[in-house]
Amino acid sequence: MLLRERDKGLMMPIRRTYLTIFAILFVGSVFLFITKRLTDESKTGSNPEIKQAISSKHEESNPVGIGNSTNSNGDGNQKKISTTSGIGRTVDWNKYPGTLDGQIHRALDNHDGEMAMDVADKLWECNVAAMLLNPSEPWQSPSQDTTIQAARLERIQKYQRIDADCQTIAGDREQWRLRLLDVAIEKKVVGAAINSFNQGVRRPDVLQSVVRDAQAGDINSLTNMAYHKAADFEISADTQRAIRYALEVASNDPDVGKMVRPYLDIAETTSVPVGGETSAKFDNSNLSDEVRNEGKAIAEHIVSRINRGHQ
C-alpha cells in the first residue's frame, strides 16, 4: 500500500507535466491549422472568418478560433451569434491595473472569484506566449504571403507584450495558477474546475465542480469529460454517454453547430489515446431514452450559453 501511494505521488508531477505539454502542443497545432487555411484562402481571396481566427483572444478554450458568425435561419434572414471570439473566455489584459504579479495577490487577498479566474487565464497565456515566441518552432518559418506575414507580426507583438507582463511574477506560476483556480472554484466560477483538473488536481470538490459545469453546458468541461475515462471524473458510463451525445446534438444546431463541431472532433479523436477508446467516433446508436433526454438537455444548455456569449 505504501509503495502504491509513493508511486502515485511520483506520477502526479509527471502527469501534470504531460497535460501541460499536451495542451501547449495542441495550441500550436491549432495555429498551424489556421496558417494552412490562410495560405489556401490567399489563393482565392480573403476569408473574414479566418481573419477573425488569427485575432482570437484565447487559444486554450477556443481551439479553432472561430469568430463572430452569421448564419441563415432558413428564411433568408441572417442571425448573428452573440459571441465575441468564438467559444471560450476572452482574456482582457487591460481589465485590471498594475502588474500581473500584483493582480495575482489582489485576487487572492480579496477572494475575488471572477478576477481569480481571469488572472489564472492570463497565467495560462504566459505558457502560450513562451511557446509562440520560440523562434525554432515551425510556425515561425518564413512565408511569402503578406496576409500570413501581417498576422504573424501582429501575433508576435501581442505575445511579446504578454511575455513582458509575465516576467513580473515572482514564484512558481503553476502554483499561483492553482491557488487562483481554487478561489474561482470556491466561488463557483464556471470553467475553473476543469482547468484545475488539467493541472493534475483530483480533489472530490474539483471533480464535482467539473461535472456541475459540464451539465450547465460549459464546452471545455464537456469536451474533457467526453474524451477522458468516465472513472477519471467518478461518473457513470451513462453520464458520459449523455455528455458525448450532447456534443453531437449541439454540433448539429443550425446556429452554433459549427462552433461546437471542432470540440466534438477533438473529444472523439483524443478519446483514443487518453480515454482508451478503440474508435475515434462516438457510438450514439443504442442509447437509452433516459441518456438521450439527458444529452438533449445538456445540449440546450450549450447552445444557450453560446448564444448568451458565456462560452
PALUM-96936 format. One record per residue (C-alpha): residue number from 0; residue in one letter; x, y, z. Coordinates in pm, whole numbers. Layout:
(pt NUM,'A',(X,Y,Z))
...
This chain:
(pt 0,'M',(0,0,0))
(pt 1,'L',(279,239,91))
(pt 2,'L',(456,162,-236))
(pt 3,'R',(142,232,-433))
(pt 4,'E',(95,565,-253))
(pt 5,'R',(458,655,-316))
(pt 6,'D',(429,565,-685))
(pt 7,'K',(110,766,-712))
(pt 8,'G',(287,1067,-561))
(pt 9,'L',(570,1031,-809))
(pt 10,'M',(336,1002,-1106))
(pt 11,'M',(129,1313,-1034))
(pt 12,'P',(402,1567,-1132))
(pt 13,'I',(474,1361,-1444))
(pt 14,'R',(106,1354,-1538))
(pt 15,'R',(74,1728,-1473))
(pt 16,'T',(376,1796,-1696))
(pt 17,'Y',(232,1573,-1968))
(pt 18,'L',(-103,1751,-1961))
(pt 19,'T',(63,2093,-1981))
(pt 20,'I',(281,1988,-2275))
(pt 21,'F',(-18,1827,-2447))
(pt 22,'A',(-226,2143,-2411))
(pt 23,'I',(52,2370,-2536))
(pt 24,'L',(123,2146,-2834))
(pt 25,'F',(-248,2146,-2906))
(pt 26,'V',(-247,2525,-2922))
(pt 27,'G',(48,2509,-3158))
(pt 28,'S',(-128,2263,-3387))
(pt 29,'V',(-425,2498,-3399))
(pt 30,'F',(-203,2784,-3510))
(pt 31,'L',(-56,2564,-3783))
(pt 32,'F',(-409,2470,-3891))
(pt 33,'I',(-509,2836,-3913))
(pt 34,'T',(-191,2924,-4102))
(pt 35,'K',(-256,2648,-4356))
(pt 36,'R',(-610,2771,-4410))
(pt 37,'L',(-478,3123,-4454))
(pt 38,'T',(-243,3001,-4724))
(pt 39,'D',(-525,2821,-4901))
(pt 40,'E',(-755,3122,-4878))
(pt 41,'S',(-489,3358,-5011))
(pt 42,'K',(-515,3182,-5346))
(pt 43,'T',(-885,3253,-5386))
(pt 44,'G',(-946,3565,-5181))
(pt 45,'S',(-985,3688,-4827))
(pt 46,'N',(-1191,3491,-4573))
(pt 47,'P',(-1325,3707,-4288))
(pt 48,'E',(-1378,3408,-4061))
(pt 49,'I',(-1012,3311,-4083))
(pt 50,'K',(-905,3671,-4026))
(pt 51,'Q',(-1106,3662,-3704))
(pt 52,'A',(-942,3333,-3616))
(pt 53,'I',(-598,3491,-3635))
(pt 54,'S',(-703,3755,-3383))
(pt 55,'S',(-867,3505,-3148))
(pt 56,'K',(-804,3610,-2791))
(pt 57,'H',(-799,3277,-2611))
(pt 58,'E',(-649,2968,-2769))
(pt 59,'E',(-690,2734,-2475))
(pt 60,'S',(-1067,2741,-2479))
(pt 61,'N',(-1114,2829,-2843))
(pt 62,'P',(-933,2558,-3035))
(pt 63,'V',(-1011,2678,-3384))
(pt 64,'G',(-1065,3043,-3308))
(pt 65,'I',(-1399,3068,-3485))
(pt 66,'G',(-1511,3426,-3454))
(pt 67,'N',(-1843,3608,-3470))
(pt 68,'S',(-2051,3427,-3726))
(pt 69,'T',(-2364,3487,-3924))
(pt 70,'N',(-2598,3202,-4008))
(pt 71,'S',(-2911,3170,-4213))
(pt 72,'N',(-3219,3070,-4017))
(pt 73,'G',(-3377,2915,-4323))
(pt 74,'D',(-3598,3203,-4435))
(pt 75,'G',(-3321,3412,-4588))
(pt 76,'N',(-3268,3625,-4281))
(pt 77,'Q',(-2931,3631,-4111))
(pt 78,'K',(-2888,3563,-3742))
(pt 79,'K',(-2575,3685,-3564))
(pt 80,'I',(-2429,3463,-3295))
(pt 81,'S',(-2361,3663,-2981))
(pt 82,'T',(-2004,3562,-2905))
(pt 83,'T',(-1702,3786,-2922))
(pt 84,'S',(-1425,3547,-3026))
(pt 85,'G',(-1589,3215,-3084))
(pt 86,'I',(-1633,2985,-2788))
(pt 87,'G',(-1426,3047,-2479))
(pt 88,'R',(-1340,3305,-2219))
(pt 89,'T',(-1175,3618,-2355))
(pt 90,'V',(-861,3731,-2177))
(pt 91,'D',(-861,4109,-2144))
(pt 92,'W',(-508,4212,-2045))
(pt 93,'N',(-622,4569,-1979))
(pt 94,'K',(-906,4478,-1744))
(pt 95,'Y',(-711,4520,-1420))
(pt 96,'P',(-448,4781,-1329))
(pt 97,'G',(-97,4702,-1212))
(pt 98,'T',(144,4423,-1291))
(pt 99,'L',(38,4062,-1332))
(pt 100,'D',(214,3978,-1005))
(pt 101,'G',(10,4246,-828))
(pt 102,'Q',(-312,4117,-983))
(pt 103,'I',(-240,3768,-851))
(pt 104,'H',(-207,3892,-495))
(pt 105,'R',(-509,4123,-523))
(pt 106,'A',(-734,3841,-647))
(pt 107,'L',(-619,3612,-367))
(pt 108,'D',(-635,3876,-92))
(pt 109,'N',(-985,3988,-196))
(pt 110,'H',(-1104,3633,-260))
(pt 111,'D',(-1249,3757,-588))
(pt 112,'G',(-1361,3454,-791))
(pt 113,'E',(-1404,3624,-1129))
(pt 114,'M',(-1075,3811,-1103))
(pt 115,'A',(-902,3493,-988))
(pt 116,'M',(-1029,3314,-1298))
(pt 117,'D',(-927,3600,-1526))
(pt 118,'V',(-576,3610,-1383))
(pt 119,'A',(-547,3229,-1398))
(pt 120,'D',(-629,3258,-1770))
(pt 121,'K',(-352,3515,-1804))
(pt 122,'L',(-105,3277,-1641))
(pt 123,'W',(-202,3014,-1895))
(pt 124,'E',(-129,3260,-2173))
(pt 125,'C',(218,3306,-2026))
(pt 126,'N',(285,2945,-2133))
(pt 127,'V',(135,3010,-2475))
(pt 128,'A',(345,3324,-2517))
(pt 129,'A',(667,3141,-2436))
(pt 130,'M',(583,2878,-2695))
(pt 131,'L',(478,3113,-2972))
(pt 132,'L',(782,3337,-2924))
(pt 133,'N',(1021,3043,-2963))
(pt 134,'P',(1198,3115,-3297))
(pt 135,'S',(1268,2746,-3354))
(pt 136,'E',(901,2649,-3376))
(pt 137,'P',(770,2559,-3725))
(pt 138,'W',(504,2833,-3740))
(pt 139,'Q',(786,3087,-3724))
(pt 140,'S',(919,2973,-4063))
(pt 141,'P',(929,3241,-4333))
(pt 142,'S',(629,3294,-4560))
(pt 143,'Q',(594,3498,-4878))
(pt 144,'D',(222,3550,-4818))
(pt 145,'T',(166,3907,-4699))
(pt 146,'T',(-154,3816,-4513))
(pt 147,'I',(24,3550,-4314))
(pt 148,'Q',(321,3782,-4252))
(pt 149,'A',(92,4055,-4115))
(pt 150,'A',(-96,3810,-3895))
(pt 151,'R',(227,3666,-3757))
(pt 152,'L',(369,4011,-3684))
(pt 153,'E',(52,4114,-3502))
(pt 154,'R',(53,3792,-3300))
(pt 155,'I',(422,3817,-3215))
(pt 156,'Q',(383,4176,-3094))
(pt 157,'K',(83,4076,-2885))
(pt 158,'Y',(269,3791,-2716))
(pt 159,'Q',(580,4000,-2662))
(pt 160,'R',(365,4235,-2452))
(pt 161,'I',(213,3940,-2268))
(pt 162,'D',(553,3784,-2203))
(pt 163,'A',(683,4112,-2057))
(pt 164,'D',(392,4117,-1811))
(pt 165,'C',(453,3752,-1724))
(pt 166,'Q',(811,3836,-1623))
(pt 167,'T',(680,4043,-1330))
(pt 168,'I',(563,3728,-1149))
(pt 169,'A',(767,3618,-851))
(pt 170,'G',(750,3247,-776))
(pt 171,'D',(611,2938,-944))
(pt 172,'R',(348,3039,-1198))
(pt 173,'E',(179,2698,-1193))
(pt 174,'Q',(137,2708,-816))
(pt 175,'W',(-3,3061,-832))
(pt 176,'R',(-245,2946,-1100))
(pt 177,'L',(-366,2656,-887))
(pt 178,'R',(-428,2888,-594))
(pt 179,'L',(-623,3128,-816))
(pt 180,'L',(-829,2842,-956))
(pt 181,'D',(-908,2723,-603))
(pt 182,'V',(-1062,3064,-530))
(pt 183,'A',(-1258,3055,-856))
(pt 184,'I',(-1384,2704,-783))
(pt 185,'E',(-1491,2802,-433))
(pt 186,'K',(-1683,3096,-582))
(pt 187,'K',(-1840,2859,-839))
(pt 188,'V',(-1693,3028,-1146))
(pt 189,'V',(-1784,2808,-1442))
(pt 190,'G',(-1481,2659,-1616))
(pt 191,'A',(-1238,2693,-1325))
(pt 192,'A',(-1259,2330,-1214))
(pt 193,'I',(-1161,2178,-1549))
(pt 194,'N',(-854,2400,-1559))
(pt 195,'S',(-757,2272,-1216))
(pt 196,'F',(-823,1913,-1326))
(pt 197,'N',(-595,1963,-1624))
(pt 198,'Q',(-317,2068,-1388))
(pt 199,'G',(-345,1734,-1211))
(pt 200,'V',(-583,1817,-925))
(pt 201,'R',(-821,1530,-841))
(pt 202,'R',(-988,1651,-523))
(pt 203,'P',(-1355,1549,-486))
(pt 204,'D',(-1470,1912,-486))
(pt 205,'V',(-1288,1972,-814))
(pt 206,'L',(-1438,1664,-981))
(pt 207,'Q',(-1786,1755,-860))
(pt 208,'S',(-1744,2108,-992))
(pt 209,'V',(-1634,1981,-1333))
(pt 210,'V',(-1948,1767,-1354))
(pt 211,'R',(-2167,2059,-1246))
(pt 212,'D',(-2009,2290,-1503))
(pt 213,'A',(-2047,2031,-1779))
(pt 214,'Q',(-2413,1974,-1703))
(pt 215,'A',(-2459,2352,-1717))
(pt 216,'G',(-2324,2346,-2074))
(pt 217,'D',(-1961,2453,-2030))
(pt 218,'I',(-1799,2335,-2353))
(pt 219,'N',(-1449,2281,-2213))
(pt 220,'S',(-1571,2074,-1920))
(pt 221,'L',(-1788,1869,-2155))
(pt 222,'T',(-1508,1810,-2404))
(pt 223,'N',(-1267,1690,-2136))
(pt 224,'M',(-1525,1463,-1977))
(pt 225,'A',(-1608,1321,-2318))
(pt 226,'Y',(-1254,1214,-2404))
(pt 227,'H',(-1128,1101,-2062))
(pt 228,'K',(-1231,779,-1895))
(pt 229,'A',(-1557,811,-1705))
(pt 230,'A',(-1380,690,-1390))
(pt 231,'D',(-1146,989,-1405))
(pt 232,'F',(-1442,1208,-1304))
(pt 233,'E',(-1614,942,-1092))
(pt 234,'I',(-1918,940,-1321))
(pt 235,'S',(-2115,651,-1467))
(pt 236,'A',(-2079,529,-1824))
(pt 237,'D',(-2432,651,-1896))
(pt 238,'T',(-2349,1000,-1772))
(pt 239,'Q',(-2052,1010,-2008))
(pt 240,'R',(-2267,879,-2294))
(pt 241,'A',(-2513,1164,-2231))
(pt 242,'I',(-2227,1415,-2241))
(pt 243,'R',(-2094,1276,-2568))
(pt 244,'Y',(-2443,1276,-2715))
(pt 245,'A',(-2491,1637,-2602))
(pt 246,'L',(-2187,1744,-2804))
(pt 247,'E',(-2324,1570,-3111))
(pt 248,'V',(-2669,1727,-3074))
(pt 249,'A',(-2521,2075,-3019))
(pt 250,'S',(-2285,2031,-3314))
(pt 251,'N',(-2590,1994,-3539))
(pt 252,'D',(-2758,2310,-3414))
(pt 253,'P',(-2833,2537,-3713))
(pt 254,'D',(-2699,2848,-3540))
(pt 255,'V',(-2399,2743,-3330))
(pt 256,'G',(-2327,2393,-3455))
(pt 257,'K',(-2015,2491,-3648))
(pt 258,'M',(-1869,2637,-3328))
(pt 259,'V',(-1932,2314,-3137))
(pt 260,'R',(-1821,2072,-3409))
(pt 261,'P',(-1442,2123,-3351))
(pt 262,'Y',(-1490,2034,-2983))
(pt 263,'L',(-1672,1714,-3074))
(pt 264,'D',(-1394,1628,-3321))
(pt 265,'I',(-1132,1690,-3052))
(pt 266,'A',(-1324,1479,-2799))
(pt 267,'E',(-1362,1186,-3039))
(pt 268,'T',(-1002,1193,-3160))
(pt 269,'T',(-849,1237,-2813))
(pt 270,'S',(-1069,967,-2658))
(pt 271,'V',(-847,704,-2820))
(pt 272,'P',(-506,795,-2666))
(pt 273,'V',(-646,942,-2343))
(pt 274,'G',(-971,757,-2279))
(pt 275,'G',(-869,420,-2417))
(pt 276,'E',(-1141,408,-2682))
(pt 277,'T',(-1086,187,-2986))
(pt 278,'S',(-1261,418,-3232))
(pt 279,'A',(-1228,793,-3289))
(pt 280,'K',(-1604,817,-3333))
(pt 281,'F',(-1859,811,-3051))
(pt 282,'D',(-2130,549,-3094))
(pt 283,'N',(-2465,704,-3007))
(pt 284,'S',(-2678,444,-3184))
(pt 285,'N',(-2803,240,-2888))
(pt 286,'L',(-2859,498,-2617))
(pt 287,'S',(-3147,464,-2375))
(pt 288,'D',(-3425,722,-2378))
(pt 289,'E',(-3301,848,-2041))
(pt 290,'V',(-2948,906,-2174))
(pt 291,'R',(-3079,1076,-2487))
(pt 292,'N',(-3305,1307,-2287))
(pt 293,'E',(-3019,1400,-2055))
(pt 294,'G',(-2793,1465,-2353))
(pt 295,'K',(-3053,1684,-2522))
(pt 296,'A',(-3097,1887,-2203))
(pt 297,'I',(-2723,1945,-2179))
(pt 298,'A',(-2710,2037,-2550))
(pt 299,'E',(-2975,2303,-2487))
(pt 300,'H',(-2752,2448,-2215))
(pt 301,'I',(-2455,2451,-2455))
(pt 302,'V',(-2648,2640,-2721))
(pt 303,'S',(-2795,2880,-2466))
(pt 304,'R',(-2453,2962,-2319))
(pt 305,'I',(-2306,3028,-2663))
(pt 306,'N',(-2596,3249,-2765))
(pt 307,'R',(-2559,3447,-2443))
(pt 308,'G',(-2185,3484,-2506))
(pt 309,'H',(-2095,3284,-2194))
(pt 310,'Q',(-1873,3029,-2369))
